[in-house]
Amino acid sequence: MKIDKVLSKLGIEKINEGASTGTKWIKAGGEKLDSFSPVDGRKIASVTMATKDNYDAVVNKAHEAFAEWRMWPAPKRGEVVRQVGDALRKYKEPLGILVSYEMGKSLQEGLGEVQEMIDICDLAVGMSRQLFGLTMHSERPLHRMYEQWHPLGVVGIISAFNFPVAVWAWNSTIAWICGDTCVWKPSEKTPLSAIACQNIISEVFKANQVPEGVCGLVVGDRTTGELMSNDARIPLVSATGSTRMGKAVGTAVAGRLGRSLLELGGNNAIIITENADLDIALRAAIFGAVGTAGQRCTTTRRLIIHENVYEIFKKKLVAAYKQLVIGNPLDEKSHVGPLIDVDAVTAYTNAIATAKKAGGKEIVKGGVLTGEGYDSGCYVKPCVMEAQNEWPIVQHETFAPILYIMKYSAMEEAIAMQNGVPQGLSSSIMTLNMREAELFLSAKGSDCGIANVNIGTSGAEIGGAFGGEKETGGGRESGSDSWKAYMRRQTNTINYSNQLPLAQGIKFSV
């Protein structure tokens, strides 16, 4: 399907407004934002960014809608989300192509991202009938205690370019079934994917007479994110991005005693023990390191390899990297697409130079690709480098396909290396030894929010709560009981006696 046909099918014209209240587009008054594809450097389309007035109009409408939406029965809200999932199934191919073309990930990953959106809709539908509270026994006679959960209000969603649609769906679908309304600020690097989503869901919302404002969109720059972070009308801000960005958002939201759900950087490692199945470990390491051109928060950035299998595995790794095909992500033969832009390329080349200066040895040489097919200037070669875990550049997350490898001799040493970085998102161990696996998963093991055995660090199923610790922010999205982040807890006590006994046996008479 040609990209012009994709744009037409998704309702994207040459110039789009960057503000919407759900089913209505607002005439935006900001600067023009051009979206360029890192695949070929082509300008895809332009978007007029939202102004502060546009932003306020969207948030105000979300507030108005909340008063009605929160009173819809949760299963009825879930039915709307079910229909959103059906609409995404209908538009899966064109939306997946647009995600791939605008962001640069492989077509399989673009389609997979839309499938994640469909999956989270299915999960949220089930959640809409399972927003459980608890009942407790009162210490006072003829009293009943229970707790229930109520919606928070307007949820602000700040998403990143690397998953331009899935992370929004993780947040919005669950927020909706909880009774919240949403205002979405997508990455300014991938605005068209967001506009396409808005067009898709508006059909469903219109058909179900959903209150105008339940799903708002504001396309803007950093200033828009700052408005959202400081906006007391928004009780919860869910932000995905760099640790630097997350610290700014978290500080601003905390300053007004709001809530923040932060999904930030990762510096993920795979420990490969001498008891590992090296073929499985190889597949996990390669996809984890080069999938999405190293631009996932769960990308494998470090391999911690037992000294007894280090040389064997290194040879396997070098041989496998030689087979990688780097090229147009819309070509199914390509394994690695481009970085998002030339700034990302600069960060990649600087990181390699810094690591080499520290003493790193490239066992798979990196570099920027030029010539036919690489006209955008965003294609790079995945790099593998022998390094030391304590080097500052290794401690830092570089959003690019750079894999650092290092040795260990004892299991406790490997775990200490795995944990010895500021970030705490995803981690893995490759072993067929039960004791090693269980130690890694114990309180003495990985300090990450995600800890895997015999699978890689990259990717996660929507059924489990997704998120990390330390500088990854501590947030949890998607499955398990993460819906609680989008609601407020209320404890209720009912006295059905004809007296007023006090707790702890306190006596008070007048």
TORDOVEX-689261 format. One line per 10 residues: their letters; for each residue x, y, z of C-alpha. Coordinates in pm, 1 decimal, always signed. Example, Ala and Ser with C-alpha at 12.3 -4.5 7.8 and 13.67 -1.06 7.14 Angstrom:
<pts>
AS	+1230.0,-450.0,+780.0; +1367.0,-106.0,+714.0
</pts>
This chain:
<pts>
MKIDKVLSKL	+0.0,+0.0,+0.0; +153.8,+330.9,-109.2; +200.7,+593.1,+159.0; -32.7,+846.1,-11.0; -309.1,+586.0,-8.4; -232.3,+512.3,+357.4; -266.0,+880.4,+447.3; -592.8,+907.1,+259.7; -736.3,+595.0,+424.9; -648.1,+735.1,+768.9
GIEKINEGAS	-802.3,+1075.5,+695.8; -475.1,+1266.9,+695.9; -465.4,+1559.6,+453.0; -170.3,+1777.6,+364.6; -233.9,+2010.9,+658.0; -395.7,+1891.9,+981.6; -513.8,+2074.4,+1287.8; -322.6,+1986.2,+1602.4; -605.5,+2010.5,+1855.0; -915.8,+1797.0,+1898.3
TGTKWIKAGG	-1179.9,+1743.8,+2165.9; -1251.2,+1391.1,+2045.9; -1483.0,+1412.2,+1748.0; -1428.0,+1778.1,+1662.3; -1109.3,+1943.3,+1539.7; -1024.5,+2287.5,+1674.1; -875.2,+2550.6,+1445.9; -519.4,+2554.8,+1579.0; -326.3,+2878.8,+1589.2; +29.1,+2763.9,+1652.2
EKLDSFSPVD	+330.4,+2715.1,+1431.8; +341.3,+2462.3,+1152.2; +506.8,+2131.6,+1237.8; +640.4,+1925.5,+947.6; +664.0,+1548.1,+989.1; +953.9,+1395.4,+798.0; +1007.6,+1022.9,+755.0; +1347.4,+890.2,+866.3; +1300.4,+616.7,+606.6; +1366.0,+837.7,+302.9
GRKIASVTMA	+1371.0,+1194.2,+436.2; +1041.0,+1276.8,+268.1; +806.3,+1531.2,+420.3; +488.0,+1335.1,+491.2; +253.1,+1614.9,+596.8; +225.7,+1923.7,+813.9; +38.4,+1986.9,+1136.8; -61.1,+2319.7,+1288.7; +36.6,+2298.1,+1655.2; -196.2,+2388.1,+1938.3
TKDNYDAVVN	-163.4,+2719.4,+2119.1; -221.0,+2770.0,+2492.3; -577.7,+2878.2,+2415.2; -629.1,+2559.3,+2212.5; -484.0,+2355.3,+2496.9; -714.9,+2520.5,+2749.9; -1016.8,+2458.0,+2526.8; -935.7,+2085.2,+2503.9; -875.8,+2049.2,+2880.0; -1192.1,+2243.6,+2965.0
KAHEAFAEWR	-1395.7,+2020.5,+2737.5; -1238.0,+1713.9,+2901.7; -1347.4,+1849.7,+3240.8; -1702.1,+1902.5,+3119.2; -1714.2,+1552.6,+2971.1; -1587.2,+1394.1,+3293.5; -1901.3,+1501.1,+3481.9; -2111.2,+1280.0,+3251.5; -1862.2,+1006.1,+3154.9; -1785.0,+908.9,+3515.6
MWPAPKRGEV	-2152.9,+820.7,+3564.1; -2168.2,+579.0,+3270.4; -2162.6,+221.5,+3405.4; -1811.1,+81.0,+3372.8; -1924.6,-211.8,+3151.6; -2090.1,+38.7,+2917.1; -1761.8,+230.8,+2895.9; -1594.4,-103.0,+2829.8; -1829.5,-167.0,+2539.3; -1707.6,+155.6,+2376.3
VRQVGDALRK	-1347.3,+39.9,+2420.5; -1439.5,-296.7,+2268.1; -1559.4,-115.4,+1958.1; -1237.2,+88.4,+1951.9; -1051.1,-243.1,+1933.4; -1268.1,-351.5,+1639.4; -1197.1,-21.6,+1460.7; -823.8,-73.2,+1511.7; -855.3,-419.4,+1359.1; -1015.4,-257.8,+1055.2
YKEPLGILVS	-734.7,-3.4,+1020.5; -447.1,-221.9,+1138.8; -263.0,-235.1,+806.9; -264.8,+135.9,+714.3; -197.2,+248.2,+1072.2; +87.2,-3.3,+1106.1; +238.9,+121.7,+780.7; +214.5,+484.8,+895.7; +377.2,+403.8,+1230.1; +658.4,+225.8,+1047.3
YEMGKSLQEG	+706.7,+505.5,+795.4; +680.1,+800.6,+1033.9; +886.4,+646.6,+1315.6; +1120.7,+418.2,+1120.7; +1056.5,+81.7,+1287.6; +1014.6,-230.4,+1077.4; +675.5,-298.8,+922.1; +637.7,-610.0,+1137.4; +698.2,-396.4,+1447.3; +458.1,-128.1,+1322.8
LGEVQEMIDI	+183.0,-382.6,+1272.8; +276.6,-539.6,+1606.5; +235.2,-204.9,+1778.6; -119.2,-171.7,+1646.2; -184.3,-528.4,+1762.2; -75.1,-418.6,+2109.4; -342.4,-150.2,+2093.0; -601.4,-412.7,+1998.7; -484.2,-639.6,+2280.4; -504.6,-366.3,+2542.3
CDLAVGMSRQ	-859.7,-288.1,+2428.0; -951.6,-652.4,+2487.3; -785.9,-643.8,+2829.5; -955.7,-316.6,+2924.7; -1297.6,-456.2,+2831.3; -1245.4,-734.4,+3085.4; -1117.1,-487.1,+3343.1; -1434.2,-281.5,+3306.6; -1618.9,-560.2,+3491.2; -1345.5,-615.5,+3748.8
LFGLTMHSER	-1282.8,-281.8,+3918.6; -1300.9,-457.5,+4252.6; -1300.0,-310.5,+4601.8; -1275.1,-492.0,+4935.4; -1503.7,-550.5,+5234.2; -1362.5,-542.0,+5586.9; -1502.4,-637.1,+5927.7; -1564.2,-338.7,+6152.6; -1460.1,-349.3,+6519.0; -1789.0,-174.8,+6598.8
PLHRMYEQWH	-2112.9,-376.5,+6615.8; -2371.3,-334.9,+6341.0; -2126.0,-153.4,+6115.4; -2007.4,-246.7,+5768.6; -1683.7,-130.6,+5608.1; -1578.6,-149.2,+5247.0; -1364.3,+32.2,+4996.4; -1444.8,+137.4,+4645.0; -1266.5,+307.4,+4358.3; -1376.8,+622.9,+4179.1
PLGVVGIISA	-1238.7,+788.6,+3864.7; -981.3,+1063.4,+3909.5; -1079.2,+1312.2,+3640.0; -871.8,+1426.6,+3344.1; -563.6,+1215.9,+3270.4; -280.9,+1383.3,+3078.9; -82.1,+1149.1,+2853.6; +261.9,+1244.2,+2721.7; +393.4,+978.5,+2482.9; +728.6,+923.6,+2312.2
FNFPVAVWAW	+819.0,+874.2,+1946.9; +940.8,+515.3,+1975.0; +593.9,+377.2,+2045.9; +383.9,+655.0,+1894.2; +45.6,+485.3,+1942.1; +69.2,+179.2,+2170.6; +169.0,+358.6,+2491.4; -116.7,+605.0,+2445.8; -355.0,+310.0,+2413.0; -207.4,+147.3,+2726.9
NSTIAWICGD	-308.0,+457.0,+2920.5; -621.8,+582.3,+2749.8; -817.4,+257.0,+2724.7; -771.6,+179.9,+3093.5; -837.6,+541.0,+3193.7; -1161.8,+535.4,+2992.4; -1300.2,+220.1,+3150.4; -1215.6,+370.8,+3490.6; -1433.2,+671.5,+3404.5; -1156.5,+922.5,+3335.0
TCVWKPSEKT	-1125.0,+1149.8,+3035.8; -791.3,+1196.1,+2856.7; -584.1,+1467.1,+2692.5; -299.1,+1332.5,+2479.0; +19.8,+1517.3,+2392.2; +202.9,+1295.5,+2141.8; +567.2,+1329.7,+2047.4; +624.9,+1613.9,+1804.1; +835.6,+1365.7,+1604.7; +533.9,+1145.0,+1528.8
PLSAIACQNI	+222.2,+1368.0,+1520.4; +56.1,+1203.1,+1221.2; +23.2,+865.5,+1389.3; -159.8,+1039.7,+1673.6; -392.3,+1225.3,+1436.7; -469.8,+897.4,+1259.9; -568.2,+739.3,+1594.9; -792.1,+1034.5,+1672.1; -967.5,+994.8,+1338.2; -1019.8,+621.7,+1396.1
ISEVFKANQV	-1167.3,+646.6,+1744.9; -1383.7,+950.1,+1665.3; -1602.4,+726.0,+1448.7; -1662.3,+494.0,+1744.2; -1724.1,+778.5,+1988.9; -1977.4,+943.2,+1756.7; -2165.2,+616.5,+1705.8; -2192.8,+567.2,+2083.1; -2274.2,+930.4,+2166.9; -1972.8,+952.2,+2396.5
PEGVCGLVVG	-1953.0,+1298.5,+2556.8; -1739.8,+1540.8,+2360.1; -1405.8,+1575.2,+2539.3; -1350.4,+1218.6,+2661.7; -1056.0,+1188.3,+2423.1; -865.2,+1510.8,+2363.2; -551.5,+1566.0,+2155.4; -302.7,+1853.8,+2160.7; -3.3,+1847.3,+1926.9; +268.8,+2070.3,+2061.0
DRTTGELMSN	+626.5,+2100.5,+2173.7; +791.6,+2095.3,+2515.1; +588.7,+2398.7,+2621.9; +266.4,+2199.3,+2588.1; +408.1,+1927.4,+2812.3; +499.6,+2192.1,+3069.4; +145.1,+2331.1,+3059.6; +8.3,+1984.8,+3126.7; +254.8,+1912.1,+3407.4; +165.0,+2234.0,+3588.9
DARIPLVSAT	-209.6,+2214.5,+3526.8; -404.8,+2159.8,+3849.3; -706.6,+2054.4,+3640.6; -519.0,+1734.2,+3554.4; -484.3,+1511.5,+3863.1; -271.6,+1248.6,+3687.3; -0.4,+1294.2,+3425.6; +132.5,+977.4,+3263.2; +460.4,+1052.3,+3086.1; +683.2,+826.3,+2879.3
GSTRMGKAVG	+1026.9,+942.5,+2770.4; +1376.7,+1015.0,+2893.5; +1476.9,+1028.5,+3258.4; +1559.1,+1397.8,+3214.5; +1208.2,+1468.3,+3090.8; +1054.6,+1253.6,+3363.1; +1235.1,+1438.9,+3639.0; +1098.8,+1768.5,+3507.4; +744.5,+1631.9,+3480.7; +761.3,+1462.0,+3820.9
TAVAGRLGRS	+890.3,+1775.7,+3992.0; +621.5,+1996.6,+3839.3; +336.0,+1756.9,+3917.6; +460.0,+1694.3,+4273.3; +480.8,+2069.5,+4328.1; +102.9,+2087.8,+4297.2; +51.6,+1755.7,+4483.2; -72.9,+1583.2,+4171.1; +2.2,+1228.0,+4066.1; +251.6,+1121.4,+3801.9
LLELGGNNAI	+295.1,+786.3,+3630.4; +646.3,+783.6,+3485.0; +787.5,+535.8,+3233.1; +1142.1,+653.2,+3168.3; +1479.2,+526.9,+3050.9; +1622.1,+179.0,+3067.9; +1974.9,+38.0,+3064.8; +1880.3,-323.5,+3032.6; +2113.9,-620.1,+3066.2; +2106.8,-990.3,+2990.6
IITENADLDI	+2316.2,-1214.3,+3211.9; +2438.6,-1515.0,+3013.2; +2555.8,-1787.4,+3247.7; +2774.0,-2085.8,+3169.1; +2455.7,-2293.6,+3197.4; +2271.3,-2100.7,+2925.4; +2132.5,-2233.4,+2599.1; +2357.5,-2014.3,+2386.2; +2139.6,-2033.4,+2075.3; +1836.9,-1898.8,+2263.7
ALRAAIFGAV	+2058.4,-1639.0,+2430.9; +2190.9,-1527.4,+2091.7; +1844.6,-1472.0,+1944.1; +1730.0,-1283.4,+2252.9; +2039.1,-1063.9,+2260.3; +2028.0,-970.3,+1893.1; +1660.7,-880.4,+1874.2; +1684.5,-700.5,+2206.9; +1980.3,-494.8,+2088.2; +1878.1,-407.4,+1730.8
GTAGQRCTTT	+1496.8,-421.9,+1734.2; +1351.7,-76.7,+1660.2; +1715.1,+19.5,+1586.6; +1789.0,+21.0,+1959.7; +1517.8,+279.4,+2029.3; +1310.3,+88.5,+2283.2; +1315.5,+163.0,+2653.4; +1353.5,-215.8,+2692.3; +1639.4,-242.0,+2439.5; +1923.1,-471.1,+2547.7
RRLIIHENVY	+2220.8,-242.4,+2605.3; +2450.6,-468.5,+2808.3; +2548.3,-835.8,+2792.8; +2706.0,-973.1,+3109.6; +2863.1,-1302.6,+3002.9; +3024.9,-1575.2,+3214.6; +3398.1,-1598.7,+3149.3; +3373.9,-1968.7,+3058.7; +3146.4,-1900.3,+2759.1; +3253.6,-1544.1,+2681.5
EIFKKKLVAA	+3474.0,-1614.0,+2379.9; +3235.3,-1872.4,+2234.5; +2939.1,-1639.1,+2261.5; +3135.0,-1343.1,+2127.5; +3212.7,-1535.5,+1808.9; +2847.5,-1631.5,+1767.5; +2746.5,-1269.5,+1818.5; +2988.3,-1134.5,+1559.0; +2877.5,-1395.0,+1303.3; +2510.3,-1318.3,+1362.3
YKQLVIGNPL	+2556.0,-941.8,+1332.1; +2710.0,-991.4,+987.2; +2376.9,-1130.7,+869.8; +2171.9,-825.0,+968.8; +2006.8,-637.0,+682.2; +1985.5,-261.5,+733.9; +1741.8,-76.2,+512.7; +1391.8,+46.7,+441.8; +1175.7,-80.0,+728.9; +880.7,-128.0,+492.3
DEKSHVGPLI	+1084.2,-399.7,+320.0; +1022.4,-724.9,+508.0; +1380.0,-833.8,+436.7; +1518.8,-553.4,+653.4; +1604.4,-629.4,+1015.7; +1710.4,-277.6,+1115.1; +1557.5,+50.7,+1006.6; +1673.3,+409.3,+1063.5; +1710.3,+614.4,+1378.4; +1438.5,+872.8,+1430.6
DVDAVTAYTN	+1644.6,+1173.5,+1312.2; +1995.0,+1311.5,+1259.6; +2016.1,+1423.1,+1623.1; +1984.1,+1059.6,+1723.3; +2261.1,+974.2,+1477.4; +2485.3,+1232.9,+1640.9; +2415.6,+1084.7,+1985.2; +2504.0,+741.1,+1844.2; +2837.1,+849.1,+1695.2; +2928.5,+1048.3,+2007.9
AIATAKKAGG	+2858.8,+746.5,+2230.4; +3081.3,+520.6,+2022.7; +3361.9,+777.4,+2024.2; +3330.1,+822.4,+2400.9; +3336.9,+447.7,+2467.1; +3642.1,+399.7,+2245.0; +3820.0,+683.7,+2421.8; +3750.9,+508.8,+2753.4; +3917.1,+194.4,+2620.5; +3629.5,+17.1,+2448.1
KEIVKGGVLT	+3701.1,-224.8,+2167.6; +3457.6,-252.0,+1876.0; +3409.4,-617.9,+1790.9; +3131.6,-521.1,+1549.2; +3218.0,-185.8,+1402.3; +2951.5,+84.3,+1392.4; +2917.3,+378.5,+1159.0; +2675.1,+592.8,+960.0; +2552.2,+448.2,+631.2; +2548.5,+660.3,+315.5
GEGYDSGCYV	+2458.9,+609.1,-48.4; +2153.5,+479.1,-227.1; +1872.0,+384.7,+7.6; +2024.7,+577.7,+296.8; +1941.8,+928.6,+174.2; +1772.9,+1038.9,+496.9; +2106.2,+1023.6,+681.4; +1943.9,+831.3,+966.4; +2074.9,+478.9,+900.5; +2354.2,+341.7,+1118.8
KPCVMEAQNE	+2527.2,+8.0,+1166.0; +2453.8,-178.3,+1490.5; +2768.1,-174.2,+1703.4; +2900.8,-423.5,+1959.3; +3172.7,-307.9,+2195.8; +3370.6,-466.5,+2477.5; +3340.9,-230.8,+2772.0; +3341.7,-194.3,+3149.3; +3016.3,-158.4,+3339.0; +3135.8,+135.7,+3548.9
WPIVQHETFA	+3225.0,+360.7,+3253.5; +3001.1,+671.2,+3249.3; +2896.9,+608.6,+2888.2; +2785.5,+254.6,+2977.7; +2592.3,+389.1,+3276.4; +2409.8,+623.9,+3038.2; +2125.5,+521.1,+2805.2; +2199.2,+595.4,+2440.1; +1889.7,+546.9,+2225.1; +2067.5,+362.6,+1944.7
PILYIMKYSA	+2184.8,+9.1,+1852.5; +2499.5,-1.0,+2067.1; +2556.1,-318.5,+2268.3; +2821.8,-330.6,+2541.8; +2954.3,-671.9,+2642.5; +3153.7,-763.6,+2954.4; +3267.8,-1065.9,+3156.5; +3183.5,-1196.0,+3501.0; +3303.7,-1491.6,+3707.3; +3055.1,-1536.4,+3996.5
MEEAIAMQNG	+2675.6,-1506.7,+3998.9; +2672.2,-1244.1,+4274.8; +2910.0,-1034.5,+4065.1; +2682.4,-1058.7,+3761.5; +2377.4,-948.0,+3960.1; +2573.0,-657.9,+4108.4; +2672.7,-550.2,+3756.3; +2316.6,-585.4,+3630.6; +2191.0,-367.7,+3917.2; +2484.0,-128.2,+3907.8
VPQGLSSSIM	+2325.3,+136.5,+3684.2; +2084.7,+421.7,+3766.5; +1800.0,+273.5,+3561.7; +1582.8,-23.5,+3658.4; +1342.0,-120.7,+3382.4; +1402.5,-464.2,+3226.3; +1646.2,-748.4,+3290.2; +1702.2,-1107.9,+3186.1; +1904.9,-1413.5,+3272.9; +1985.4,-1696.2,+3036.5
TLNMREAELF	+2032.9,-2020.0,+3229.3; +1908.3,-2377.3,+3253.2; +2012.1,-2386.4,+3620.0; +1712.4,-2345.6,+3851.6; +1919.8,-2208.3,+4139.0; +2065.1,-1933.1,+3920.7; +1721.0,-1843.7,+3786.0; +1558.3,-1832.2,+4128.6; +1840.2,-1624.6,+4277.4; +1800.3,-1375.7,+3993.7
LSAKGSDCGI	+1427.5,-1346.8,+4067.3; +1470.5,-1325.2,+4445.2; +1497.5,-1016.1,+4664.0; +1877.5,-1052.4,+4626.9; +1846.7,-1056.5,+4247.8; +1742.3,-809.7,+3980.2; +1624.4,-469.9,+4105.5; +1426.0,-403.5,+3786.7; +1052.1,-382.6,+3740.1; +1077.6,-661.4,+3482.2
ANVNIGTSGA	+1293.3,-970.9,+3534.0; +1288.0,-1250.9,+3276.7; +1433.3,-1598.6,+3249.7; +1533.7,-1736.3,+2909.6; +1369.5,-1455.4,+2715.9; +1518.9,-1117.4,+2633.3; +1467.3,-774.1,+2784.4; +1282.3,-627.5,+2489.6; +906.0,-613.8,+2479.3; +642.6,-714.5,+2730.7
EIGGAFGGEK	+299.5,-873.1,+2731.1; +10.7,-642.0,+2809.2; -125.0,-877.7,+3075.5; +150.8,-785.3,+3319.3; +210.0,-446.5,+3477.8; +480.8,-267.9,+3277.0; +733.0,-33.7,+3436.7; +1056.3,-1.0,+3628.7; +1232.9,+126.0,+3937.6; +1500.7,+384.7,+4023.9
ETGGGRESGS	+1545.4,+639.5,+3742.6; +1292.0,+452.4,+3531.0; +1031.5,+630.5,+3741.7; +841.4,+362.4,+3931.5; +526.1,+377.5,+3719.1; +314.7,+79.1,+3611.3; +94.6,+63.6,+3303.9; -108.0,-197.9,+3116.9; -209.9,-519.5,+3295.2; -238.9,-666.3,+3643.9
DSWKAYMRRQ	-395.1,-409.7,+3881.6; -240.3,-105.3,+3714.1; -593.3,+33.0,+3666.9; -567.4,+154.0,+4026.4; -327.5,+429.2,+3914.8; -615.5,+591.3,+3725.1; -860.0,+589.7,+4016.8; -894.0,+716.6,+4372.1; -961.5,+485.4,+4665.3; -1243.9,+557.1,+4907.1
TNTINYSNQL	-1309.6,+378.6,+5238.1; -1675.5,+364.4,+5344.3; -1826.3,+280.2,+5681.9; -2200.4,+228.6,+5726.9; -2363.7,+231.2,+6069.6; -2694.3,+45.0,+6060.7; -2743.6,+40.6,+6439.3; -2945.1,+281.9,+6653.9; -2634.9,+396.7,+6844.2; -2303.3,+568.2,+6769.0
PLAQGIKFSV	-2021.6,+350.1,+6909.3; -1674.9,+498.1,+6848.1; -1366.8,+312.2,+6729.2; -1111.2,+178.8,+6981.5; -1382.8,+186.0,+7248.4; -1357.5,+563.0,+7299.9; -1632.4,+708.6,+7522.5; -1776.3,+1049.3,+7437.0; -2102.0,+1178.6,+7574.2; -2277.7,+1515.3,+7565.2
</pts>
